[in-house]
Amino acid sequence: MQSVAQYGRIVARAIAAGIHNEFQLKSPYDRPKEPLHFVSGVSGFSKSLSKSNHTKWTFGDDAYFISRNKVADVIGVADGVGGWRSYGIDPSTFPRTLMLACERMVRDGHFVPQSPANIIAAGYSEMLEQKVPTLGSSTACVVSLHREERTIYSANLGDSGFLVIRDGEIVHRSTEQQHYFNAPYQLTVPPPSLDTQWLSDSPDMAESSSFKVQDGDVLMLATDGLFDNLSEDMIVRSLVALHDHRDEERIQHAARNMADYAYQLSLDPDYMSPFAISACDIGINLSGGKPDDITCIVARVTHQSDIFL
């Protein structure tokens, strides 16, 4: 009888342990984490037009897109190379066409969220195959947030770029790509007569990265018109408060203020801008802001339930 009683106690403890483990597995800490989304705002200025004068998805020779589908939220910017004006080519057409192609692929689901470099490559390939080619060149930067994976995937070619702010610090950012000072990597479709006279890089040269994000992270994606006029410290101070705000109006206001801040400093001849500092570092005597087209997208990472209540 004693052995039977001992066996019964062993079985009882095993059942109790199983119930305890079952409870632990179903605790809130072990449940799948909620998907994340971008809540985004965008603003910008053209260096050659009035501050409020721009067409959809463009600011001067800059272009951008904001899109989403069932799996991911995706944002992108492209900066057209102004030198094409000397050849009678509108520099804004190339980046706008590229961003339109990228946006359509995202919207239609014809892309892999983990590989934004392929979005850029596919858009560029589409432009090369046009019967009437879209001439020009631009940088390109695309960031994809895979909602379920809670991860951003990025591809950057040139001197546009992005950074991620968490708890008042930059925790992830892109790397600038230049052949030499003020000559960024760029996608190009030149006319045959200039085929060997213009910088032209493969989309395969885009720097790719991935990074796990959290609710409250703030991402800023921008063209060089912003980064050439605002230091990282200025950007962080301007955006750190968004950690506690997720409403779209507040985020749009932050994007507008950021772009305006860069625009005002770009016109200040006495300001030692990041662009002027970089020039001085290589022996070019330069001061003041850098007048340029500016595009700024601010995106706060937010739980799905906070958006679709």
Number of C-alpha atoms within 10 A of each C-alpha: 6 7 8 9 10 11 12 12 12 12 12 12 12 12 12 12 12 12 12 12 12 11 11 12 12 11 10 10 9 9 9 8 12 15 18 26 26 28 20 24 21 24 23 30 27 22 19 13 12 10 14 11 12 14 9 9 19 27 27 26 26 33 31 30 23 22 16 19 14 11 18 26 23 26 26 29 31 36 33 27 23 19 13 16 12 9 10 8 16 18 23 24 19 28 29 25 18 29 29 15 19 29 22 16 18 25 17 11 15 13 17 16 25 20 18 29 28 18 24 26 18 19 21 23 13 14 20 15 10 9 7 8 14 21 17 26 29 31 28 30 30 29 28 26 28 22 21 14 16 20 20 23 20 28 27 30 31 27 28 30 29 27 19 23 23 18 13 16 13 17 13 17 17 20 17 16 22 14 11 8 11 13 13 22 27 29 27 24 21 19 15 8 7 10 12 10 9 14 16 17 17 13 24 13 15 25 17 20 18 16 15 12 22 15 20 21 22 29 25 23 27 29 30 27 29 30 23 24 29 22 14 14 11 13 19 20 11 15 21 17 14 19 18 11 13 21 15 16 12 14 23 19 14 23 24 20 17 26 23 19 17 29 26 12 21 26 16 16 13 10 15 19 24 20 24 19 17 16 16 14 10 9 9 11 10 15 18 19 25 26 20 24 27 31 33 30 28 27 27 29 23 24 21 15 11 11 14 6 5
